[in-house]
Amino acid sequence: MADDKLYKAEYLGSGTFIISKPKRNKTKRRQSNLKNVKRGSRK
């Protein structure tokens, strides 16, 4: 579980990486979506 929360890049060779990063919090994603106004929308 703790391993999932870390940023990690695994080198596979010849410029290939496996990058794992922690998942975003659902509540944070909702808040940022509410605050960010969509382009082209009316005020």
Beta strands, then each sheet from edge to edge (+ up, - down):
strand 1: 8-13
strand 2: 16-20
sheet 1: 1+ 2-
end
